[in-house]
Amino acid sequence: MGFWTLIKGLLLFANALAILNEDRFLAPRGWTLVELHQTGRKNSPKGQIIGLIHACQYMRLPLMLINTAVIVLKLVSG
């Protein structure tokens, strides 16, 4: 596995986290920031994953730009 493959895999993972719908998917399972703040367990593994999901959702515009750059690079380089 090369570095480029690793980068593309991480980009796909970030895209998957960015499209998760909080109301339809995360809230029924208790994976929202509101419930995290109520319990006060921000440093737990679950809290860290919730923070990662919300960070990816917050960075949607940069993700779109990075996706566009990767697509253009793949079209140019083959």
Summary of the structure (lengths in Angstrom):
residues: 78
radius of gyration: 15.5
end to end distance: 18.2
largest distance: 49.7
contacts: 170
relative contact order: 0.13
helix: 81%
strand: 0%
